[in-house]
Amino acid sequence: MKNIVLKNNSGALLTVNIGQGRGLHILAGESKSVPVSALEAPDVSRLVKRGYLSVIEEQPPAVPEKKKGKS
């Protein structure tokens, strides 16, 4: 399942209904990872249009390099 990150650009706590009866509280300046399907929720689209939320594509986790051990 693909995820996106919602970032709170406002200076206040946002309560967002992301669909299917699930709510999300995002503090000022905080980011939360949510499923892509949350973009279809009316609350999310309204807050993005007004500039209170920004949507960022979540980058896949970086694969750490293997350390060469002494043999």
C-alpha positions in Angstrom: 0.0 0.0 0.0 1.4 3.4 -1.0 1.5 6.2 1.6 1.8 9.9 1.4 2.8 12.4 4.1 0.4 15.2 5.2 2.2 18.2 6.7 0.4 20.8 8.9 1.4 24.3 7.6 -1.0 26.1 10.0 -0.1 27.3 13.4 -2.8 25.3 15.1 -3.9 21.7 15.8 -5.8 20.3 12.9 -8.4 17.5 13.2 -8.8 15.8 9.9 -11.3 13.1 9.0 -9.4 10.8 6.6 -12.3 8.6 5.7 -13.9 5.3 7.0 -14.6 6.9 10.3 -11.0 7.6 11.1 -9.8 10.9 12.4 -6.3 12.3 12.7 -4.9 15.0 14.9 -1.9 16.8 13.4 0.0 19.3 15.6 1.4 22.6 14.2 4.4 21.8 12.0 4.0 18.1 12.4 3.8 15.5 9.5 1.9 12.2 9.5 2.0 9.3 7.1 -1.4 8.3 5.7 -2.6 6.0 2.9 -3.1 7.6 -0.6 -6.8 7.0 -0.4 -7.0 9.8 2.3 -6.7 12.3 -0.5 -10.2 11.5 -1.6 -11.6 12.6 1.8 -13.4 16.0 1.7 -11.6 17.3 4.8 -8.2 16.7 3.3 -9.0 18.2 0.0 -10.5 21.3 1.6 -7.5 21.9 3.9 -5.1 21.4 1.0 -7.0 24.0 -1.1 -6.8 26.5 1.8 -3.1 25.9 2.3 -3.3 24.5 5.8 -2.1 21.0 4.7 0.6 20.1 2.2 0.9 16.7 0.5 4.4 15.1 0.2 5.1 11.8 -1.5 6.7 9.4 1.0 10.1 8.2 -0.1 10.8 4.5 0.3 13.2 3.8 3.2 16.8 4.0 2.2 18.6 0.7 2.3 21.6 0.9 4.6 25.0 0.0 3.2 26.5 -3.2 4.4 29.6 -2.6 6.5 32.6 -4.5 5.7 33.7 -6.5 8.7 37.2 -7.6 9.6 37.8 -11.3 8.7 
